[in-house]
Structure formats: C-alpha cells, structure tokens
Amino acid sequence: PLYSIEIAGPARNAALRTCSGIRLLADAAWQDCLSMDTLLVAGGPAAEHGPQILVDWLRLAAPTARRVGSICTGAFLLARAGLLEGRRATTHWRSLDCTSRTGGSTPRQGLRRA
C-alpha cells in the first residue's frame, strides 16, 4: 500500500467514538507517534475542548510531518496548538461563532465557511 494509516488516541487501543456513533480503536498513543508523512486532525463536537495533552502533542508532532491538515472543527485543535498562526483555515460554518472561545491564535476573520 502507498500509505499505512494509523489512528492515534490518548492510549493504544483506546476506544474513540465518532459523533455518528462509530467506534474506532487507537492503533497507538499520541506520544508514540512523532514521525509521520501526513497528520490529519479530526474534528467533532468536542474538538473545541480537546484535552491539553493532545494540543501539546500536536505542537510537537506537526513539525515532523510533511503535511498537516484538519477535518471540520479539528482546526480548533490546530489553532490552540499555535499551528495556524499567520495561516488561513476553514471550519464548519456552524462553528464559526466558537472561534473566539478556542483560546487559539486564529481570528474569526481567518476562518472560512466550509
């Protein structure tokens, strides 16, 4: 295969539930994933309040990745990690009003409606 896809979570084999109810198991713990080609941060209803340990890990892991991106409100986690400083980003249009509460550095004007 061209890519080896791994899901990272707070611990190896941690159960992660999506907002649609699908259950995923983490292949690895965040802190064990520090070398990757593409880092993709998933969003969801809880992304705005993601754990600080995840934000800290993103800050460490992102510079080692060739590409960093997010899905939907995953942009809030990237913003909290300071990874969107000086960059334009997008999020779900219903979440634009949350941007002032994320504690990140990305201003509302920098986020675009998706």
N, C-alpha and C positions, 0 to 999 in steps of 0.2 A: 504493500500500500504506500501511497505517497505521503500520508500523514499517520501518525499514531495519536489518536485523540484520547486525552485523559481528562477526567473530571476531578477537580481538586475541591476539598472541603475542609472543615475545621479539624478533621481526623480521617485517617484511612478507614474506609468502609462506613463512614458517617452517612446516614440516610438524609437525603435532601429532597424536599417536596416542592414541586413547582406549583404555581398558582392555579394550574388546571388539575392538580391532584396527582400528577405523575410522580412516582418515587424514583429517585436516582441514587446510586451508591457512589461515594467518592472513591476514585482509584488511588488517591494519595492525599496526604495532608498538605495544606498550603505551604507550610515551611519546608516541605520536602521537594517542592517544585520551584527551582530557581534558574533553570535553564530551559528555554522553550523558544520555538520559532514564532508562534503566534499566541498571544494572550488575549482571550476573549472573555469579557466580564458580563455575565448575565444580569439582567435587571429583574424587577418584580416589585410587588407591593412593599416589601421590606427593605429594598435597596437603599432607600434614603437613610435608614437607621442601621445599616450593616455594622457588624462588630468592628471595633477599632483594630483588632488583631489582623483582620482582613485588609483594612486600609493600610496598615503598616507593611504587610506582606506585599501589597500591590506596589508600594513605593520602592521596595527592594527588588521585586521581580521584573517590573516593567523595563528598566534599563537593559536587562539581559535579553529581552525579546526583540525580534526584528520588527514585529508589528504588534500594536496594542489597539484594541477596539472594545466596544461595548454594545450590548443589545438593550435598547429601550432605556430604562432608568438605571442601568449599570453605569451610565455616565456620571451619576451622582457619586458613586464609589470612586471613580477615577478623579473626579473633582476634589473630593475630600482628601485624596492622596496627593493632591497638588499636580497631577499629571495633565491637567487641561489648561494650565496657566499659559495664557497667550494663544490659545487654540480655539477654534470654533468647534462646537459639538452639537449634537441633537439628542432629543429625548422624546418620549411620547407627549403629545400636545396636552393631555390632561395633567401632566406632571409639571408643566412649566411654572405653575404657582408654587411649587415646592422648592424651587431653586434658591430662594432667599433663606431657606431653613436648613440647607445641607451643610453649612459650615465650610463649604469648598470655596475655591477662589474664582469659579466660573460665574460671571454675572449672567443674569437672566437674558440680557441682550445677546450674549454669545451663543445661547442655546436656540436651536431652530426647531420649528414644529415638524414632526415626522408623521 
